């Protein structure tokens, strides 16, 4: 059990990867797009590279001023990675990517864990995305979320501290009244360390955690999170 003094009012979550199957969705989108450009062994070869490249390119664009909505970043990133693979990106490719990323299914244990947590705490999502892009994904989780805070609202992407501060202002709490739960090391654990936010790292893929950003607890998924936070 994590010692929580003072007791939190809101449990905040990263969404993509932490709550929902982001990596699977990006890989599915990559395969759907590449099926129009490649076949057979080429499709298998390029799909993993495209999904990895798309995530990396998106992070790179988030760091470049001026601020752009996430849908625009996804378009730019897809153009780049397809061009690097020798393919010409089309409007249909853009539509395919956004269509798949609009509704991403939760990890299997997430709804039950969130239902237990919401008996005691308010729940919030802090995510590097646009309001409309995440809306169907939040619905797919199937559990009421009290606050959905996006980069689009704050005009800043994690690890920029402004997104977290915007979230606290919107929720009417301070950092000591929250616990943040996330899978991202730089986007979440680094920020929590720098701001003194209590945190739980969700290590779904067996990563090596940067020792500079030690969280208050580490879990492989959300199954034991309610018990860790003393939820009934």
Secondary structure, DSSP 8 states (H G I E B T S, - for coil): ----SS--SEEEE--BTTTB-HHHHHHHHHHHHHTTT--HHHHHHHHHHHHHHHHHHHHHHHTSSS---HHHHHHHHHHHHHHHTT----HHHHHHHHHHHHS--B-TTHHHHHHHHTTTSEEEEEESS-HHHHHHHHHHH-S--SEEEEHHHHT--TTSHHHHHHHHHHHT--GGGEEEEES-IIIIIIHHHHHT--EEEE-SS-----GGG--SEEESSSTTHHHHTT--
